[in-house]
Amino acid sequence: MSSRLVAVRGATTLSTDTPDTMQIEVSRVLEALVSENHIQAEDILAVFFTMTPDLQSISPAKVARSAMPWKDVALFCSVEPEIVGLPTHAVRVMIQFYPTDSTRSLKHVYLNNAQQLRPDRVDG
């Protein structure tokens, strides 16, 4: 494990505000971030979530707690301010972790309509 702390970002949007949709989409973005960046649970310092105010059915942190093997990982969730022009039904995530030798370069993951947040980080 490296002594250098890094952070990787991701985001997704939900088609509807339901616990099932939140479970599917948050799990999808987390699994992609973990897989693409070779992140091990024991290397994670903290995971931060934000969600747009129109999402009220369930917290993405609660989804992560049940979907991921992160028993000892600190999870935090907050609501974003309403900004005109940004995607609705959006969840953003930032994972802070200590990279291992298998982490070559950080790969950020933006799914669904969240791709418009960072088109420079979306694989064509």
Biotite code that builds the C-alpha atoms (Angstrom):
import biotite.structure as struc

atoms = struc.array([
    struc.Atom([0.000, 0.000, 0.000], chain_id="A", res_id=1, res_name="MET", atom_name="CA", element="C"),
    struc.Atom([1.203, 3.490, -0.896], chain_id="A", res_id=2, res_name="SER", atom_name="CA", element="C"),
    struc.Atom([1.492, 6.245, 1.677], chain_id="A", res_id=3, res_name="SER", atom_name="CA", element="C"),
    struc.Atom([0.089, 8.675, -0.906], chain_id="A", res_id=4, res_name="ARG", atom_name="CA", element="C"),
    struc.Atom([-3.669, 9.236, -0.637], chain_id="A", res_id=5, res_name="LEU", atom_name="CA", element="C"),
    struc.Atom([-5.556, 9.615, -3.944], chain_id="A", res_id=6, res_name="VAL", atom_name="CA", element="C"),
    struc.Atom([-9.175, 10.239, -4.882], chain_id="A", res_id=7, res_name="ALA", atom_name="CA", element="C"),
    struc.Atom([-11.237, 8.966, -7.770], chain_id="A", res_id=8, res_name="VAL", atom_name="CA", element="C"),
    struc.Atom([-14.538, 10.493, -8.861], chain_id="A", res_id=9, res_name="ARG", atom_name="CA", element="C"),
    struc.Atom([-17.670, 9.129, -10.398], chain_id="A", res_id=10, res_name="GLY", atom_name="CA", element="C"),
    struc.Atom([-21.309, 9.960, -10.940], chain_id="A", res_id=11, res_name="ALA", atom_name="CA", element="C"),
    struc.Atom([-24.507, 8.524, -12.284], chain_id="A", res_id=12, res_name="THR", atom_name="CA", element="C"),
    struc.Atom([-28.106, 9.550, -12.780], chain_id="A", res_id=13, res_name="THR", atom_name="CA", element="C"),
    struc.Atom([-31.289, 7.672, -11.970], chain_id="A", res_id=14, res_name="LEU", atom_name="CA", element="C"),
    struc.Atom([-34.277, 7.347, -14.270], chain_id="A", res_id=15, res_name="SER", atom_name="CA", element="C"),
    struc.Atom([-36.631, 7.426, -11.258], chain_id="A", res_id=16, res_name="THR", atom_name="CA", element="C"),
    struc.Atom([-36.289, 8.131, -7.544], chain_id="A", res_id=17, res_name="ASP", atom_name="CA", element="C"),
    struc.Atom([-36.892, 4.686, -6.077], chain_id="A", res_id=18, res_name="THR", atom_name="CA", element="C"),
    struc.Atom([-34.810, 2.597, -3.676], chain_id="A", res_id=19, res_name="PRO", atom_name="CA", element="C"),
    struc.Atom([-34.434, -0.109, -6.352], chain_id="A", res_id=20, res_name="ASP", atom_name="CA", element="C"),
    struc.Atom([-33.141, 2.321, -8.978], chain_id="A", res_id=21, res_name="THR", atom_name="CA", element="C"),
    struc.Atom([-30.774, 3.892, -6.439], chain_id="A", res_id=22, res_name="MET", atom_name="CA", element="C"),
    struc.Atom([-29.504, 0.400, -5.539], chain_id="A", res_id=23, res_name="GLN", atom_name="CA", element="C"),
    struc.Atom([-28.873, -0.496, -9.182], chain_id="A", res_id=24, res_name="ILE", atom_name="CA", element="C"),
    struc.Atom([-27.201, 2.732, -10.291], chain_id="A", res_id=25, res_name="GLU", atom_name="CA", element="C"),
    struc.Atom([-25.087, 3.384, -7.186], chain_id="A", res_id=26, res_name="VAL", atom_name="CA", element="C"),
    struc.Atom([-23.913, -0.231, -7.166], chain_id="A", res_id=27, res_name="SER", atom_name="CA", element="C"),
    struc.Atom([-23.065, 0.071, -10.854], chain_id="A", res_id=28, res_name="ARG", atom_name="CA", element="C"),
    struc.Atom([-20.916, 3.185, -10.471], chain_id="A", res_id=29, res_name="VAL", atom_name="CA", element="C"),
    struc.Atom([-19.186, 1.884, -7.320], chain_id="A", res_id=30, res_name="LEU", atom_name="CA", element="C"),
    struc.Atom([-18.405, -1.495, -8.862], chain_id="A", res_id=31, res_name="GLU", atom_name="CA", element="C"),
    struc.Atom([-16.977, 0.223, -11.954], chain_id="A", res_id=32, res_name="ALA", atom_name="CA", element="C"),
    struc.Atom([-14.802, 2.564, -9.869], chain_id="A", res_id=33, res_name="LEU", atom_name="CA", element="C"),
    struc.Atom([-13.492, -0.295, -7.730], chain_id="A", res_id=34, res_name="VAL", atom_name="CA", element="C"),
    struc.Atom([-12.838, -2.543, -10.720], chain_id="A", res_id=35, res_name="SER", atom_name="CA", element="C"),
    struc.Atom([-11.255, 0.085, -12.985], chain_id="A", res_id=36, res_name="GLU", atom_name="CA", element="C"),
    struc.Atom([-8.967, 1.352, -10.210], chain_id="A", res_id=37, res_name="ASN", atom_name="CA", element="C"),
    struc.Atom([-8.158, -1.987, -8.523], chain_id="A", res_id=38, res_name="HIS", atom_name="CA", element="C"),
    struc.Atom([-9.401, -0.670, -5.173], chain_id="A", res_id=39, res_name="ILE", atom_name="CA", element="C"),
    struc.Atom([-9.378, -2.997, -2.164], chain_id="A", res_id=40, res_name="GLN", atom_name="CA", element="C"),
    struc.Atom([-11.682, -2.295, 0.787], chain_id="A", res_id=41, res_name="ALA", atom_name="CA", element="C"),
    struc.Atom([-8.758, -2.176, 3.218], chain_id="A", res_id=42, res_name="GLU", atom_name="CA", element="C"),
    struc.Atom([-7.141, 0.624, 1.164], chain_id="A", res_id=43, res_name="ASP", atom_name="CA", element="C"),
    struc.Atom([-10.164, 2.956, 1.304], chain_id="A", res_id=44, res_name="ILE", atom_name="CA", element="C"),
    struc.Atom([-10.027, 5.880, 3.711], chain_id="A", res_id=45, res_name="LEU", atom_name="CA", element="C"),
    struc.Atom([-13.504, 7.310, 3.020], chain_id="A", res_id=46, res_name="ALA", atom_name="CA", element="C"),
    struc.Atom([-16.271, 7.493, 0.439], chain_id="A", res_id=47, res_name="VAL", atom_name="CA", element="C"),
    struc.Atom([-18.207, 10.711, -0.058], chain_id="A", res_id=48, res_name="PHE", atom_name="CA", element="C"),
    struc.Atom([-21.556, 10.950, -1.838], chain_id="A", res_id=49, res_name="PHE", atom_name="CA", element="C"),
    struc.Atom([-23.627, 13.914, -2.922], chain_id="A", res_id=50, res_name="THR", atom_name="CA", element="C"),
    struc.Atom([-27.057, 13.732, -4.445], chain_id="A", res_id=51, res_name="MET", atom_name="CA", element="C"),
    struc.Atom([-29.347, 16.250, -6.042], chain_id="A", res_id=52, res_name="THR", atom_name="CA", element="C"),
    struc.Atom([-32.263, 17.505, -3.902], chain_id="A", res_id=53, res_name="PRO", atom_name="CA", element="C"),
    struc.Atom([-34.805, 15.676, -6.073], chain_id="A", res_id=54, res_name="ASP", atom_name="CA", element="C"),
    struc.Atom([-33.570, 12.309, -4.748], chain_id="A", res_id=55, res_name="LEU", atom_name="CA", element="C"),
    struc.Atom([-35.311, 11.431, -1.495], chain_id="A", res_id=56, res_name="GLN", atom_name="CA", element="C"),
    struc.Atom([-36.067, 7.691, -1.518], chain_id="A", res_id=57, res_name="SER", atom_name="CA", element="C"),
    struc.Atom([-32.828, 6.351, 0.020], chain_id="A", res_id=58, res_name="ILE", atom_name="CA", element="C"),
    struc.Atom([-29.296, 7.494, 0.764], chain_id="A", res_id=59, res_name="SER", atom_name="CA", element="C"),
    struc.Atom([-26.529, 6.315, -1.582], chain_id="A", res_id=60, res_name="PRO", atom_name="CA", element="C"),
    struc.Atom([-24.380, 5.710, 1.507], chain_id="A", res_id=61, res_name="ALA", atom_name="CA", element="C"),
    struc.Atom([-26.959, 3.230, 2.774], chain_id="A", res_id=62, res_name="LYS", atom_name="CA", element="C"),
    struc.Atom([-26.899, 1.500, -0.614], chain_id="A", res_id=63, res_name="VAL", atom_name="CA", element="C"),
    struc.Atom([-23.099, 1.313, -0.498], chain_id="A", res_id=64, res_name="ALA", atom_name="CA", element="C"),
    struc.Atom([-23.164, -0.147, 2.987], chain_id="A", res_id=65, res_name="ARG", atom_name="CA", element="C"),
    struc.Atom([-25.356, -3.022, 1.815], chain_id="A", res_id=66, res_name="SER", atom_name="CA", element="C"),
    struc.Atom([-23.897, -3.492, -1.689], chain_id="A", res_id=67, res_name="ALA", atom_name="CA", element="C"),
    struc.Atom([-20.164, -3.280, -1.038], chain_id="A", res_id=68, res_name="MET", atom_name="CA", element="C"),
    struc.Atom([-17.873, -5.217, 1.338], chain_id="A", res_id=69, res_name="PRO", atom_name="CA", element="C"),
    struc.Atom([-16.981, -2.021, 3.205], chain_id="A", res_id=70, res_name="TRP", atom_name="CA", element="C"),
    struc.Atom([-17.621, -2.887, 6.837], chain_id="A", res_id=71, res_name="LYS", atom_name="CA", element="C"),
    struc.Atom([-15.012, -0.461, 8.204], chain_id="A", res_id=72, res_name="ASP", atom_name="CA", element="C"),
    struc.Atom([-15.114, 2.259, 5.539], chain_id="A", res_id=73, res_name="VAL", atom_name="CA", element="C"),
    struc.Atom([-16.304, 5.737, 6.514], chain_id="A", res_id=74, res_name="ALA", atom_name="CA", element="C"),
    struc.Atom([-19.230, 6.795, 4.312], chain_id="A", res_id=75, res_name="LEU", atom_name="CA", element="C"),
    struc.Atom([-20.649, 10.308, 4.100], chain_id="A", res_id=76, res_name="PHE", atom_name="CA", element="C"),
    struc.Atom([-23.596, 11.691, 2.145], chain_id="A", res_id=77, res_name="CYS", atom_name="CA", element="C"),
    struc.Atom([-24.867, 15.211, 1.578], chain_id="A", res_id=78, res_name="SER", atom_name="CA", element="C"),
    struc.Atom([-27.331, 17.023, -0.670], chain_id="A", res_id=79, res_name="VAL", atom_name="CA", element="C"),
    struc.Atom([-26.036, 19.289, -3.433], chain_id="A", res_id=80, res_name="GLU", atom_name="CA", element="C"),
    struc.Atom([-27.325, 22.815, -3.921], chain_id="A", res_id=81, res_name="PRO", atom_name="CA", element="C"),
    struc.Atom([-29.835, 23.308, -6.732], chain_id="A", res_id=82, res_name="GLU", atom_name="CA", element="C"),
    struc.Atom([-27.886, 24.603, -9.732], chain_id="A", res_id=83, res_name="ILE", atom_name="CA", element="C"),
    struc.Atom([-29.669, 25.514, -12.968], chain_id="A", res_id=84, res_name="VAL", atom_name="CA", element="C"),
    struc.Atom([-28.529, 23.405, -15.894], chain_id="A", res_id=85, res_name="GLY", atom_name="CA", element="C"),
    struc.Atom([-27.027, 20.475, -13.997], chain_id="A", res_id=86, res_name="LEU", atom_name="CA", element="C"),
    struc.Atom([-28.448, 16.960, -14.356], chain_id="A", res_id=87, res_name="PRO", atom_name="CA", element="C"),
    struc.Atom([-31.327, 15.964, -12.097], chain_id="A", res_id=88, res_name="THR", atom_name="CA", element="C"),
    struc.Atom([-31.574, 12.673, -10.201], chain_id="A", res_id=89, res_name="HIS", atom_name="CA", element="C"),
    struc.Atom([-27.763, 12.661, -9.947], chain_id="A", res_id=90, res_name="ALA", atom_name="CA", element="C"),
    struc.Atom([-25.470, 10.941, -7.466], chain_id="A", res_id=91, res_name="VAL", atom_name="CA", element="C"),
    struc.Atom([-21.790, 11.821, -7.302], chain_id="A", res_id=92, res_name="ARG", atom_name="CA", element="C"),
    struc.Atom([-19.149, 9.826, -5.482], chain_id="A", res_id=93, res_name="VAL", atom_name="CA", element="C"),
    struc.Atom([-15.544, 10.368, -4.459], chain_id="A", res_id=94, res_name="MET", atom_name="CA", element="C"),
    struc.Atom([-13.490, 7.474, -3.104], chain_id="A", res_id=95, res_name="ILE", atom_name="CA", element="C"),
    struc.Atom([-10.329, 8.372, -1.198], chain_id="A", res_id=96, res_name="GLN", atom_name="CA", element="C"),
    struc.Atom([-7.898, 5.477, -1.093], chain_id="A", res_id=97, res_name="PHE", atom_name="CA", element="C"),
    struc.Atom([-4.279, 4.430, -0.897], chain_id="A", res_id=98, res_name="TYR", atom_name="CA", element="C"),
    struc.Atom([-3.306, 2.984, -4.288], chain_id="A", res_id=99, res_name="PRO", atom_name="CA", element="C"),
    struc.Atom([-1.558, -0.340, -4.641], chain_id="A", res_id=100, res_name="THR", atom_name="CA", element="C"),
    struc.Atom([0.972, -1.436, -7.239], chain_id="A", res_id=101, res_name="ASP", atom_name="CA", element="C"),
    struc.Atom([-1.897, -2.503, -9.517], chain_id="A", res_id=102, res_name="SER", atom_name="CA", element="C"),
    struc.Atom([-3.297, 1.063, -9.613], chain_id="A", res_id=103, res_name="THR", atom_name="CA", element="C"),
    struc.Atom([-1.593, 2.513, -12.671], chain_id="A", res_id=104, res_name="ARG", atom_name="CA", element="C"),
    struc.Atom([-3.634, 5.626, -13.370], chain_id="A", res_id=105, res_name="SER", atom_name="CA", element="C"),
    struc.Atom([-6.915, 6.839, -11.960], chain_id="A", res_id=106, res_name="LEU", atom_name="CA", element="C"),
    struc.Atom([-10.022, 6.094, -13.987], chain_id="A", res_id=107, res_name="LYS", atom_name="CA", element="C"),
    struc.Atom([-13.063, 8.201, -13.215], chain_id="A", res_id=108, res_name="HIS", atom_name="CA", element="C"),
    struc.Atom([-16.505, 6.804, -14.084], chain_id="A", res_id=109, res_name="VAL", atom_name="CA", element="C"),
    struc.Atom([-19.474, 8.843, -15.286], chain_id="A", res_id=110, res_name="TYR", atom_name="CA", element="C"),
    struc.Atom([-22.617, 6.933, -16.239], chain_id="A", res_id=111, res_name="LEU", atom_name="CA", element="C"),
    struc.Atom([-25.947, 7.829, -17.851], chain_id="A", res_id=112, res_name="ASN", atom_name="CA", element="C"),
    struc.Atom([-26.692, 11.582, -18.002], chain_id="A", res_id=113, res_name="ASN", atom_name="CA", element="C"),
    struc.Atom([-23.861, 12.269, -15.558], chain_id="A", res_id=114, res_name="ALA", atom_name="CA", element="C"),
    struc.Atom([-21.501, 12.035, -18.525], chain_id="A", res_id=115, res_name="GLN", atom_name="CA", element="C"),
    struc.Atom([-22.326, 15.674, -19.265], chain_id="A", res_id=116, res_name="GLN", atom_name="CA", element="C"),
    struc.Atom([-20.709, 16.666, -15.949], chain_id="A", res_id=117, res_name="LEU", atom_name="CA", element="C"),
    struc.Atom([-17.233, 15.687, -17.178], chain_id="A", res_id=118, res_name="ARG", atom_name="CA", element="C"),
    struc.Atom([-17.243, 14.861, -20.893], chain_id="A", res_id=119, res_name="PRO", atom_name="CA", element="C"),
    struc.Atom([-13.432, 15.070, -20.794], chain_id="A", res_id=120, res_name="ASP", atom_name="CA", element="C"),
    struc.Atom([-13.375, 11.981, -18.548], chain_id="A", res_id=121, res_name="ARG", atom_name="CA", element="C"),
    struc.Atom([-15.801, 9.795, -20.472], chain_id="A", res_id=122, res_name="VAL", atom_name="CA", element="C"),
    struc.Atom([-14.334, 7.069, -22.666], chain_id="A", res_id=123, res_name="ASP", atom_name="CA", element="C"),
    struc.Atom([-15.616, 7.389, -26.233], chain_id="A", res_id=124, res_name="GLY", atom_name="CA", element="C"),
])
